[in-house]
Amino acid sequence: MSSTSGAVINGLGSSFLCAGKRVQALWGASNGARVVTPATGKRKLVVVAAAPAKKSWLPGVRGGGNLVDPEWLDGSLPGDYGFDPLGLGKDPVFLRWYREAELIHGRWAMTAVVGIFIGQAWSGIPWFEAGADPGAIAPFSFGSLLGTQLLLMGWVESKRWVDFFNPQSQSVDWATPWSKTAENFANSTGQQGYPGGKFFDPLGLAGTIKNGEYIPDYDKLERLQVAEIKHARIAMLAMLIFYLEAGQGKTPLGALGL
């Protein structure tokens, strides 16, 4: 009987059913983490630190129901502080898609913010007038540029769309015609939106390469995920401000007096 109980506890605490070390820690803490070893019959008491409290976007407020602490957000997503006043994440499928969209828009926004500052500082031309300036470098016509962008971006986005619903389906040779090394485009971390690997993490910020194989460091990855989503949200807000400034004929550098 004791060995059966130990097997059940170990089974429920496995990474397969509990999806990782963090949930295993929660399971161990909530159940006292008492393990019975079948070989000796001796009992071991493992003390596990309590899991950190769920973070809130209004940390000083108690109560407030789902406005302050939505029950459908459990804090497992990087940067999840329980902010969902419209209830967009009630459906787990939509929540997963909204996180994917937030990541993509945030990464584009971060790139755009840097490009706007550098572009104006280099040329002195406001970012919203750069394409119409006579001195702008434009080797292609607007129609050619638009058509090429729609074609290339449409192809890349369609691949991302298919991979979202069918993970790892695009890391094959025929889907990467410019490279016959499909493993470079495989998801090395197993997490949607964070492929890692030698191609997407060439500097090894969230992993290391040993014997030609990329090995993710999940502690580093978790910290970088939180940092990225915070910067992405700030960049998206910055782009909104840039648009409002552009409507008044102002630029970010001009607003800063530069």
VENHU-V580067 format. One record per residue. PHI is phi in radians with two decimals (* if undefined). OMEGA is omega as a letter, one per 40 degrees, with the letter a starting at -180 (999 if undefined). NEAR is the number of other C-alpha atoms within 10 Angstrom. Layout:
BEGIN
<<PHI OMEGA NEAR> <PHI OMEGA NEAR>>
END
This chain:
BEGIN
<<* a 7> <-1.14 i 14> <-1.18 i 15> <-1.13 i 12> <-1.09 i 15> <-1.11 i 18> <-1.15 i 16> <-1.12 i 13> <-1.10 i 18> <-1.13 i 17> <-1.17 i 13> <-1.18 a 15> <-1.61 a 21> <-1.28 i 16> <-1.18 a 14> <-1.17 a 9> <-1.54 a 11> <-1.80 i 16> <1.08 i 11> <2.20 a 12> <-1.16 a 12> <-1.11 a 13> <-1.22 i 17> <-1.08 i 20> <-1.11 i 19> <-1.10 i 19> <-1.11 a 19> <-1.13 a 22> <-1.20 a 17> <-1.32 a 12> <-2.01 i 10> <1.35 i 13> <0.90 i 20> <-1.50 a 17> <-2.04 i 21> <-1.91 i 20> <-1.50 a 16> <-1.09 a 15> <-1.18 a 7> <-1.85 a 8> <1.34 a 12> <-1.44 a 10> <-1.74 i 13> <-2.11 i 11> <-1.89 a 10> <-1.78 a 12> <-1.61 a 12> <-2.03 i 15> <-1.14 a 10> <-1.12 i 11> <-1.18 i 13> <-1.10 a 7> <-1.17 i 7> <-1.09 a 14> <-1.34 a 14> <-2.24 i 17> <-1.34 i 13> <-2.23 a 14> <-1.09 a 10> <-1.54 a 6> <-1.83 i 10> <-1.91 a 10> <1.51 a 8> <1.64 i 10> <1.08 a 9> <-1.23 i 16> <-1.18 a 15> <-1.69 a 19> <-2.37 a 23> <-1.08 a 20> <-1.24 a 11> <-1.50 i 16> <-1.92 a 20> <-1.82 i 13> <1.45 a 15> <-1.38 i 11> <-1.34 i 13> <-1.02 i 16> <1.33 i 18> <-1.45 i 17> <-2.05 i 20> <1.31 a 21> <-1.71 i 18> <-2.72 a 18> <-1.11 a 12> <-1.60 i 9> <1.18 a 14> <-1.21 a 12> <-1.72 a 19> <-1.10 i 14> <-1.50 a 10> <-1.01 i 12> <-1.18 i 9> <-1.16 i 12> <-1.05 i 16> <-1.10 a 15> <-1.23 i 15> <-1.10 i 14> <-1.15 i 17> <-1.07 a 16> <-1.14 i 13> <-1.10 i 16> <-1.08 a 19> <-1.14 i 13> <-1.11 i 16> <-1.14 i 22> <-1.18 i 18> <-1.12 a 14> <-1.13 i 22> <-1.10 i 19> <-1.12 a 13> <-1.15 a 17> <-1.07 i 17> <-1.10 a 11> <-1.13 i 13> <-1.14 a 21> <-1.15 a 16> <-1.17 a 13> <-1.07 i 16> <-1.25 i 18> <-1.11 a 13> <-1.39 a 9> <-1.82 a 12> <1.36 a 12> <-1.70 i 17> <-0.99 a 21> <-1.09 a 19> <-1.48 i 17> <-2.06 a 11> <-1.06 a 17> <-1.23 a 14> <-1.67 a 9> <-1.24 a 12> <-1.05 a 8> <-1.53 a 10> <-1.19 i 12> <-1.39 a 9> <-2.35 a 12> <-1.21 a 8> <-2.10 i 9> <-1.27 a 9> <-1.08 i 11> <-1.10 i 9> <-1.14 i 11> <-1.12 a 13> <-1.13 i 11> <-1.10 i 12> <-1.11 a 12> <-1.15 i 12> <-1.10 a 12> <-1.16 a 12> <-1.20 a 11> <-1.15 i 12> <-1.10 i 12> <-1.17 a 12> <-1.14 a 11> <-1.17 i 12> <-1.14 i 12> <-1.13 i 15> <-1.14 i 16> <-1.09 i 12> <-1.11 a 13> <-1.17 i 15> <-1.12 a 17> <-1.53 i 10> <-2.39 a 10> <-0.95 i 16> <1.24 a 17> <-1.29 a 14> <-1.76 i 19> <-1.57 i 18> <-2.26 a 17> <-1.05 a 14> <-1.23 a 11> <-1.50 i 14> <-2.22 a 14> <-1.09 a 10> <-1.46 a 9> <-2.52 i 13> <-1.64 i 12> <-1.99 a 13> <-1.08 a 16> <-1.11 i 17> <-1.12 a 20> <-1.85 i 21> <-1.36 i 21> <-1.45 a 19> <-1.45 a 21> <-1.73 a 19> <1.37 a 13> <-2.02 a 10> <-1.09 i 14> <1.57 a 15> <-2.29 a 16> <-1.19 a 19> <1.08 i 25> <1.45 a 25> <-1.17 a 21> <-1.46 a 13> <-1.66 i 15> <-2.39 a 17> <-1.15 a 14> <-1.51 i 12> <1.16 a 16> <-1.22 a 13> <-2.14 i 22> <-3.14 i 22> <-2.30 i 18> <-1.93 i 14> <-2.17 a 8> <0.97 i 6> <1.38 a 8> <-1.98 a 13> <-1.45 i 21> <-2.05 a 17> <-1.24 i 21> <-1.83 a 14> <-1.25 i 12> <-1.18 i 10> <-1.12 a 12> <-1.06 a 17> <-1.11 i 15> <-1.15 a 13> <-1.21 i 15> <-1.09 i 17> <-1.13 i 15> <-1.09 a 13> <-1.14 a 18> <-1.20 i 19> <-1.17 i 14> <-1.12 i 16> <-1.11 a 22> <-1.17 i 19> <-1.11 a 15> <-1.14 i 22> <-1.15 i 20> <-1.13 i 13> <-1.08 i 17> <-1.12 i 18> <-1.07 i 13> <-1.15 i 14> <-1.06 i 20> <-1.12 i 15> <-1.12 i 13> <-1.15 a 15> <-1.11 i 16> <-1.11 i 11> <-1.81 i 9> <1.33 a 12> <-1.86 i 16> <-2.16 i 24> <-1.01 i 21> <-1.16 i 14> <-1.15 i 12> <-1.15 i 10> <-1.51 a 7> <1.36 a 7> <-1.86 999 8>>
END
